[in-house]
Amino acid sequence: MIMSRRNIKSLFLKSRIYPDLRDHISITVGMIVHLLRSSLDNMVFERAQVNKTGYLRHPETLQFPICDSSNDYNKKVKRQVGELSQGDRRIIESFQPYHGLAGRPDSYSGPYIHQLSLLRQLSNSDKHRSLVNILVDPNQFETSRMVTPIINEWCRWTRDNHKEYINSFRPAEMKVGEVVFEAKIKMERIESDAVGYATSEIALDERRSAIPTLKRIHSFIDLIHSAIS
C-alpha cells in the first residue's frame, strides 16, 4: 500500500511491506543459489570418480573452480579438479569468467557480471550465514482519484523544471517506512493516508531482477553440464 505524508510543498508516497516476507524470499533465493552451486561441485566429484574409477586420493578438495583470472585458475586447478580427466578440465577452464562476456547483463542499471562470478558472490554470502540482500523494486504505481490532480500537476512540474528534476531524481526502492516517491509541488490537503498501491519486483543487489537473473545463472550451468557429460 502507498501511504501519503501531508506537506504544503511535497507529496511523499511511502510503502508498507511485511519485513518477514523479505526474509522468506531471501532464504528461498539462498536455497536456490546453494543448489546451483552444489550441482557444479557434485558434477566435479562424479567426473573424478569416473576418471579414477572410484579411487579418489583427495575427495575433500574437489570443487568446481570459479576464477576471474587465469592466474587464479592455475593456482586452483590442481587442487580442485586435478583428479579429473584432461578433457573435463579443458571444458571447465573454457567456462571461466575471465574469458569474457557470456550473455546479456542482468539489468540496465547495474554493471555486467559473469553468471559464475555472480553465483560465487551469492553463494559466499549464503555460506557466511548472512541472508541474500533482497530489494523490493517498485515498477508500477496505482493511485486513488483523490491524488490524480496532484500527480498531474507533478508531471507538469517535471516538464517545466526538467534540469532540477534530473538533478534531484533517485531511483525508488521500497523498504519498510522509507520514502519511495516524492512530488515536489504545492498541493491540497489529503484527508486519507491510503492513496494507492505499488506493484513491485523482487530484485538482488544493483537492482538486478531476481527471477531472470537466477534463470540466467541456471541456463549457464545447464550449458556446463551438457558440455561435460
PyMOL commands that set and color helices and strands:
alter all, ss='L'
color gray80, all
select helices_A, chain A and resi 19-51+59-61+70-81+86-94+97-99+115-127+145-160+162-168+205-207+210-228
alter helices_A, ss='H'
color red, helices_A
select strands_A, chain A and resi 2-5+10-15+135-143+179-184+194-203
alter strands_A, ss='S'
color yellow, strands_A
deselect
rebuild
show_as cartoon
